[in-house]
Amino acid sequence: MLIGSSSMASMHITAQDHEKGLQCVFGMEEDGSAFFHSSEIPLEHKDNIQITEIFPMKRKKGPAPKMLGNEVCSVCGDKASGFHYNVLSCEGCKGFFRRSVIKNAQYVCKNGGKCEMDMYMRRKCQQCRLRKCHEAGMQEQCVLSEEQIRLKKMKKQEEEQTRGVLVQHSPSLTLPEIPSLTPDQVLMIEKLVAAQHQCNQRAYADRLKVTPWPQISEPQNREARQQRFAHFTELTIISVQEIVEFAKQLPGFLDLTREDQIALLKTSTIEVMLLETSRRYNPEIECVTFLKDLSYSREDFAKAGLQFEFINPIFEFSKGMTDLKLDDAEFALLIAINIFSADRPNVQDHRLVEQLQQTYVEALHSYICIHRPNDQLMFPRMLMKLVSLRTLSCVHSEQVFALRLQDKKLPPLLSEIWDVHE
């Protein structure tokens, strides 16, 4: 799943299980995790539609007029930074309106929707702030078009990179001229697929230890939110365990020093989680299924505490991976290539890591040439997905930073893996 791992001694996993730190990942003695948690306040529908919401204020099309330097935000009165979503506003209200629209947020005012909006009240009442944004003339379609443009740019960029690059993941990679699998490569691929199935079965055996998903539908119910968070936390723990167990069975991994093993896992874990998530994505119902029968939509991820700024790119990546229709061998090889990335921080023996990665790259290339002889772009397209994972990893770092701003603490193990220093 998208979250963490280690064997579980009790029915439910607690933060105390993680006290021994990252070293115990390799001994499988630790449990740990909590993906991300955000405390977004949900919403309520506006009952009284204002005339300004039906006929928002408009300004003439064309470039925004020049700023004089003394303009104020039409929403809260703070210093304006420019025209955003059709209204002269500050950066704070711009960001607030964008987040509210993307998340389809509905807020509750404790004063019946009658708050006077200023720089102080904008932090106190989200409903009235959003109401004032609409009254000032901010247009939701502007936000949506920006999001669509961003996704279109990402897709176009990926297509251009795929056409222009044969192998860009590692500059030292060279490919065999004859696309044939040696007996050693066949044996290695069989071992990887078997290792993945074994790790998946162990994870499935732990599903009964996971905190049940609450049946309460109220998104703001405190107990339900905590239960959902615990549910995803424990799924993350199982995922991390799968990744570590699989890495230990990769030929060559245990030949590395302990320091390099830790360095590779610290930075590749989140990317491997995203790869594993993509193979569990069902495009027909737009859900991700973990442990065979636990399915989750975007809204379920949000209810568990993740932010849509992180959820949406994950689902878009998963859709793209689904289009490739990879089999178990291709997924296993791609994960191995991702783990053996010599450019990870704190890796010491770059040459050995590159040699190990080269072994898996050659095997993947030969395997694709044999099984997909008519698709010459499949191999570079697959490697470019690893480049996309680096971008998603950066989004993940932003999510962890947002988590810290909300005073949400990760368990010690994940804090160490993702370099979160309290």
C-alpha positions as CSV (number, residue, x, y, z in Angstrom):
1,M,0.0,0.0,0.0
2,L,1.1,3.5,0.2
3,I,2.4,3.4,3.7
4,G,4.8,1.4,6.0
5,S,5.8,-1.9,7.5
6,S,7.3,-4.4,9.8
7,S,6.1,-7.5,11.6
8,M,3.4,-6.8,14.2
9,A,3.6,-8.4,17.6
10,S,0.1,-7.3,18.7
11,M,-3.2,-6.9,17.1
12,H,-2.8,-3.1,16.7
13,I,0.4,-1.2,16.0
14,T,1.4,1.6,18.3
15,A,4.1,4.3,18.2
16,Q,6.0,2.5,21.0
17,D,6.7,-0.4,18.5
18,H,9.1,1.9,16.6
19,E,11.5,3.0,19.4
20,K,14.5,1.1,18.1
21,G,15.0,3.1,15.0
22,L,15.9,2.5,11.4
23,Q,18.5,-0.1,12.0
24,C,15.9,-2.6,13.0
25,V,14.2,-2.4,9.6
26,F,16.7,-5.0,8.5
27,G,16.0,-7.2,11.5
28,M,12.2,-6.8,11.0
29,E,11.8,-6.0,14.7
30,E,10.1,-2.7,14.2
31,D,6.7,-1.6,13.2
32,G,6.2,1.9,12.0
33,S,4.2,4.3,10.1
34,A,1.8,6.9,9.4
35,F,1.6,8.2,5.9
36,F,0.3,11.7,6.0
37,H,-2.3,13.4,8.0
38,S,-3.9,16.7,7.3
39,S,-6.6,18.4,9.4
40,E,-8.8,20.0,6.7
41,I,-12.1,21.3,8.1
42,P,-14.9,20.0,6.0
43,L,-17.6,21.9,4.6
44,E,-21.2,22.8,4.3
45,H,-23.2,24.0,1.3
46,K,-24.2,27.6,1.1
47,D,-28.0,27.9,1.4
48,N,-28.3,31.6,0.5
49,I,-26.8,32.3,-3.0
50,Q,-25.8,35.9,-3.3
51,I,-26.4,37.8,-6.5
52,T,-22.6,38.3,-6.8
53,E,-22.2,34.6,-6.9
54,I,-24.5,34.3,-9.9
55,F,-23.1,37.4,-11.7
56,P,-19.4,37.6,-10.5
57,M,-17.6,40.9,-11.1
58,K,-15.7,40.8,-14.3
59,R,-12.7,42.7,-15.6
60,K,-11.7,43.2,-19.2
61,K,-9.7,40.4,-20.8
62,G,-6.1,41.0,-21.6
63,P,-3.0,41.5,-19.4
64,A,-3.6,42.6,-15.8
65,P,-3.1,46.3,-15.2
66,K,0.3,47.3,-13.6
67,M,0.5,47.3,-9.9
68,L,1.2,50.7,-8.1
69,G,2.4,49.0,-4.9
70,N,-0.4,50.2,-2.6
71,E,-3.3,47.9,-3.8
72,V,-5.1,45.9,-1.2
73,C,-6.7,42.4,-1.3
74,S,-10.4,42.5,-2.3
75,V,-11.1,39.7,0.2
76,C,-9.2,40.5,3.4
77,G,-7.6,43.9,2.9
78,D,-4.0,42.7,3.1
79,K,-1.5,43.9,0.6
80,A,-2.4,42.6,-2.9
81,S,0.2,40.7,-4.9
82,G,-1.7,40.8,-8.2
83,F,-4.8,39.6,-10.0
84,H,-5.6,36.0,-9.1
85,Y,-8.6,34.1,-10.5
86,N,-10.0,37.4,-11.9
87,V,-9.7,39.4,-8.6
88,L,-7.0,41.6,-7.1
89,S,-6.0,39.7,-4.0
90,C,-3.1,38.6,-1.7
91,E,-1.1,35.4,-1.9
92,G,-2.9,34.0,1.1
93,C,-6.4,34.4,-0.3
94,K,-5.3,33.2,-3.7
95,G,-4.0,29.9,-2.1
96,F,-7.0,29.5,0.1
97,F,-9.4,29.8,-2.8
98,R,-7.4,27.4,-4.9
99,R,-7.3,24.8,-2.2
100,S,-10.9,25.2,-1.4
101,V,-12.0,24.7,-5.1
102,I,-9.7,21.7,-5.8
103,K,-10.9,20.0,-2.6
104,N,-14.5,21.0,-3.2
105,A,-14.3,22.3,0.4
106,Q,-17.4,23.2,2.4
107,Y,-16.8,25.1,5.7
108,V,-19.0,25.9,8.7
109,C,-19.3,29.3,10.2
110,K,-20.0,29.5,13.9
111,N,-21.6,32.9,13.4
112,G,-24.2,32.0,10.8
113,G,-22.1,33.2,7.9
114,K,-22.1,36.9,9.0
115,C,-18.4,37.4,9.8
116,E,-16.9,40.7,8.5
117,M,-13.7,39.6,6.7
118,D,-10.4,41.2,7.4
119,M,-6.8,40.1,8.0
120,Y,-7.7,38.7,11.4
121,M,-11.0,37.0,10.6
122,R,-9.6,35.3,7.5
123,R,-7.8,32.8,9.8
124,K,-10.9,32.4,12.0
125,C,-13.7,31.7,9.6
126,Q,-13.1,29.8,6.4
127,Q,-16.7,29.8,5.3
128,C,-17.0,33.6,5.3
129,R,-13.6,33.9,3.7
130,L,-14.7,31.7,0.8
131,R,-18.0,33.6,0.6
132,K,-16.1,36.9,0.3
133,C,-13.8,35.3,-2.4
134,H,-16.9,34.6,-4.5
135,E,-18.4,38.0,-3.7
136,A,-15.2,39.7,-4.8
137,G,-15.5,37.8,-8.1
138,M,-13.1,34.9,-7.9
139,Q,-14.0,32.3,-10.5
140,E,-13.7,28.6,-9.9
141,Q,-13.3,27.8,-13.6
142,C,-10.0,29.7,-13.5
143,V,-8.7,27.3,-10.9
144,L,-9.9,24.2,-12.7
145,S,-8.4,25.3,-15.9
146,E,-5.0,25.8,-14.2
147,E,-5.1,22.3,-12.8
148,Q,-6.0,20.9,-16.2
149,I,-3.1,22.8,-17.8
150,R,-0.7,21.5,-15.2
151,L,-1.7,17.9,-15.9
152,K,-1.5,18.4,-19.6
153,K,2.0,20.0,-19.3
154,M,3.2,17.0,-17.2
155,K,1.8,14.5,-19.8
156,K,3.3,16.4,-22.7
157,Q,6.7,16.7,-20.9
158,E,6.7,13.0,-20.2
159,E,5.9,12.2,-23.9
160,E,8.7,14.4,-25.1
161,Q,11.2,12.9,-22.7
162,T,10.1,9.4,-23.8
163,R,10.7,10.2,-27.5
164,G,14.0,12.0,-27.0
165,V,15.6,9.7,-24.5
166,L,16.4,6.1,-24.8
167,V,18.0,5.7,-21.4
168,Q,18.3,8.7,-19.2
169,H,17.8,7.1,-15.8
170,S,21.6,6.4,-15.4
171,P,24.3,7.8,-17.6
172,S,26.4,4.6,-17.2
173,L,23.8,2.2,-18.6
174,T,24.5,0.4,-21.8
175,L,22.3,-2.2,-23.5
176,P,23.2,-5.5,-25.0
177,E,23.0,-5.6,-28.8
178,I,21.3,-9.0,-29.0
179,P,17.9,-9.0,-27.1
180,S,18.0,-12.5,-25.6
181,L,17.7,-13.7,-22.1
182,T,20.6,-15.8,-20.7
183,P,19.8,-18.7,-18.4
184,D,21.1,-16.6,-15.4
185,Q,18.7,-13.8,-16.4
186,V,15.7,-16.2,-16.7
187,L,16.6,-17.6,-13.2
188,M,16.9,-14.1,-11.8
189,I,13.5,-13.0,-13.1
190,E,11.8,-16.1,-11.8
191,K,13.4,-15.5,-8.4
192,L,12.2,-11.9,-8.4
193,V,8.6,-12.8,-9.3
194,A,8.5,-15.6,-6.7
195,A,9.9,-13.2,-4.0
196,Q,7.2,-10.7,-4.8
197,H,4.5,-13.2,-4.5
198,Q,5.9,-14.5,-1.2
199,C,6.1,-11.0,0.2
200,N,2.5,-10.2,-0.9
201,Q,1.2,-13.4,0.8
202,R,2.9,-12.5,4.0
203,A,1.3,-9.1,3.9
204,Y,-2.1,-10.6,3.2
205,A,-1.7,-12.8,6.3
206,D,-1.4,-9.6,8.4
207,R,-4.6,-8.0,7.1
208,L,-6.6,-9.1,10.1
209,K,-4.3,-7.1,12.4
210,V,-5.2,-3.8,10.7
211,T,-7.6,-1.5,12.5
212,P,-11.0,-1.7,10.7
213,W,-12.2,1.1,8.5
214,P,-14.8,3.0,10.5
215,Q,-18.4,2.8,9.3
216,I,-19.2,6.3,10.5
217,S,-19.7,8.5,7.4
218,E,-19.3,11.9,9.1
219,P,-15.9,13.2,7.9
220,Q,-15.3,15.4,10.9
221,N,-16.0,12.8,13.6
222,R,-12.9,12.8,15.6
223,E,-12.9,9.1,16.6
224,A,-13.6,8.1,13.0
225,R,-10.7,10.3,11.7
226,Q,-8.3,8.7,14.2
227,Q,-9.5,5.3,13.2
228,R,-9.0,5.9,9.5
229,F,-5.5,7.3,10.2
230,A,-4.6,4.2,12.2
231,H,-6.0,2.0,9.4
232,F,-3.8,3.6,6.7
233,T,-0.8,3.8,9.1
234,E,-0.9,0.1,9.6
235,L,-1.3,-0.6,5.9
236,T,1.8,1.6,5.4
237,I,3.7,-0.6,8.0
238,I,2.8,-3.7,6.0
239,S,4.0,-2.1,2.8
240,V,7.4,-1.1,4.2
241,Q,7.9,-4.6,5.4
242,E,7.1,-5.9,1.9
243,I,9.6,-3.6,0.4
244,V,12.4,-4.4,2.8
245,E,11.9,-8.1,2.5
246,F,11.8,-7.9,-1.3
247,A,15.0,-5.8,-1.3
248,K,16.8,-8.3,0.8
249,Q,16.1,-11.0,-1.7
250,L,17.4,-9.0,-4.7
251,P,20.6,-10.6,-6.0
252,G,23.4,-8.2,-5.0
253,F,21.6,-6.2,-2.4
254,L,23.2,-8.0,0.6
255,D,26.6,-7.6,-1.0
256,L,26.4,-3.8,-0.3
257,T,27.5,-2.4,2.9
258,R,24.9,-1.8,5.6
259,E,25.2,1.9,5.1
260,D,24.5,1.7,1.4
261,Q,21.6,-0.7,2.0
262,I,20.0,1.9,4.3
263,A,20.8,4.8,2.0
264,L,19.1,3.1,-1.0
265,L,16.0,2.1,1.0
266,K,15.6,5.5,2.7
267,T,15.1,7.3,-0.6
268,S,13.5,4.5,-2.7
269,T,10.9,3.3,-0.3
270,I,8.3,6.0,-1.2
271,E,8.9,5.5,-4.9
272,V,8.5,1.7,-4.6
273,M,5.3,2.2,-2.6
274,L,3.9,4.4,-5.5
275,L,4.9,1.7,-8.0
276,E,3.1,-0.9,-5.9
277,T,0.1,1.3,-5.6
278,S,-0.1,1.8,-9.4
279,R,-0.2,-2.0,-10.0
280,R,-3.2,-2.2,-7.6
281,Y,-5.1,0.6,-9.4
282,N,-8.4,-0.3,-11.0
283,P,-9.3,2.3,-13.7
284,E,-12.9,1.0,-14.0
285,I,-13.8,2.0,-10.5
286,E,-10.9,4.5,-10.0
287,C,-9.8,2.8,-6.8
288,V,-6.7,1.2,-5.4
289,T,-7.0,-2.2,-3.8
290,F,-4.7,-3.4,-1.0
291,L,-4.5,-6.9,0.5
292,K,-6.8,-8.3,-2.2
293,D,-10.1,-6.9,-0.9
294,L,-9.5,-3.5,0.7
295,S,-10.4,-0.8,-2.0
296,Y,-10.0,3.0,-1.6
297,S,-11.0,5.9,-3.7
298,R,-9.5,9.4,-3.7
299,E,-12.0,10.5,-1.2
300,D,-11.1,7.6,1.1
301,F,-7.4,8.7,1.0
302,A,-8.5,12.2,1.9
303,K,-10.7,11.0,4.8
304,A,-7.6,9.2,6.2
305,G,-5.7,12.5,6.3
306,L,-3.8,12.8,3.0
307,Q,-4.1,16.0,1.0
308,F,-5.5,16.1,-2.6
309,E,-2.3,17.9,-3.7
310,F,-0.6,14.5,-3.1
311,I,-3.5,12.2,-3.8
312,N,-4.3,13.5,-7.4
313,P,-0.8,13.0,-8.8
314,I,-0.7,9.5,-7.3
315,F,-3.9,8.5,-9.1
316,E,-2.7,10.2,-12.4
317,F,0.6,8.3,-12.2
318,S,-1.3,5.0,-11.5
319,K,-3.5,5.6,-14.6
320,G,-0.4,6.1,-16.7
321,M,1.2,2.9,-15.4
322,T,-2.0,1.0,-16.0
323,D,-1.9,2.0,-19.7
324,L,1.5,0.2,-20.0
325,K,-0.1,-3.1,-18.9
326,L,3.1,-4.4,-17.2
327,D,3.3,-8.0,-16.1
328,D,4.7,-9.3,-12.8
329,A,8.3,-9.7,-14.2
330,E,8.3,-6.2,-15.6
331,F,7.1,-4.7,-12.3
332,A,9.7,-6.7,-10.3
333,L,12.6,-5.6,-12.6
334,L,11.4,-2.0,-12.6
335,I,11.3,-1.9,-8.8
336,A,14.8,-3.5,-8.7
337,I,16.2,-0.8,-11.0
338,N,14.6,1.9,-8.9
339,I,16.1,0.5,-5.7
340,F,19.6,0.3,-7.2
341,S,20.0,4.0,-8.1
342,A,23.6,5.1,-7.5
343,D,22.6,8.8,-7.4
344,R,20.8,8.5,-4.1
345,P,22.1,10.6,-1.2
346,N,24.8,9.1,1.0
347,V,25.5,6.1,-1.3
348,Q,29.2,5.4,-0.9
349,D,30.0,2.6,-3.4
350,H,28.5,4.2,-6.6
351,R,30.3,1.9,-8.9
352,L,28.9,-1.3,-7.3
353,V,25.4,0.0,-7.2
354,E,25.6,1.0,-10.9
355,Q,26.9,-2.4,-11.8
356,L,24.0,-4.1,-9.9
357,Q,21.5,-1.8,-11.6
358,Q,23.0,-2.5,-15.0
359,T,22.2,-6.2,-14.5
360,Y,18.5,-5.5,-14.0
361,V,18.4,-3.0,-16.8
362,E,19.8,-5.4,-19.3
363,A,17.4,-8.1,-18.2
364,L,14.4,-5.8,-18.5
365,H,15.5,-4.6,-22.0
366,S,15.9,-8.2,-23.2
367,Y,12.6,-9.3,-21.6
368,I,10.8,-6.4,-23.3
369,C,12.4,-7.1,-26.7
370,I,11.2,-10.7,-26.5
371,H,7.7,-10.1,-25.1
372,R,7.0,-6.8,-26.9
373,P,8.9,-7.0,-30.2
374,N,6.6,-4.5,-31.9
375,D,6.8,-1.7,-29.3
376,Q,10.2,-0.1,-29.5
377,L,9.2,2.7,-27.2
378,M,8.2,0.5,-24.3
379,F,11.6,0.3,-22.7
380,P,12.4,4.0,-22.6
381,R,8.8,4.7,-21.6
382,M,9.2,2.4,-18.6
383,L,12.4,4.0,-17.5
384,M,10.9,7.5,-17.8
385,K,8.3,6.4,-15.3
386,L,11.2,6.3,-12.8
387,V,11.9,10.0,-13.6
388,S,8.2,10.7,-12.9
389,L,8.6,9.0,-9.5
390,R,11.3,11.4,-8.6
391,T,8.8,14.3,-9.1
392,L,6.2,12.5,-7.0
393,S,8.9,11.9,-4.3
394,C,9.3,15.7,-4.1
395,V,5.5,16.1,-3.7
396,H,5.7,13.6,-0.9
397,S,8.4,15.6,0.8
398,E,6.1,18.7,0.7
399,Q,3.3,16.6,2.2
400,V,5.5,15.5,5.1
401,F,6.5,19.2,5.6
402,A,2.9,20.2,5.7
403,L,2.3,17.4,8.2
404,R,4.9,18.9,10.5
405,L,3.3,22.3,10.3
406,Q,0.2,20.8,11.6
407,D,2.1,19.2,14.5
408,K,1.3,15.7,13.3
409,K,4.2,13.4,14.3
410,L,5.4,10.4,12.3
411,P,6.6,7.4,14.1
412,P,10.4,7.3,14.8
413,L,11.0,4.8,12.0
414,L,9.4,6.8,9.3
415,S,10.8,10.0,10.6
416,E,14.2,8.5,10.2
417,I,13.6,7.0,6.8
418,W,12.2,10.3,5.4
419,D,14.6,12.6,7.4
420,V,12.0,14.3,9.4
421,H,13.8,16.0,12.3
422,E,11.5,17.1,15.1
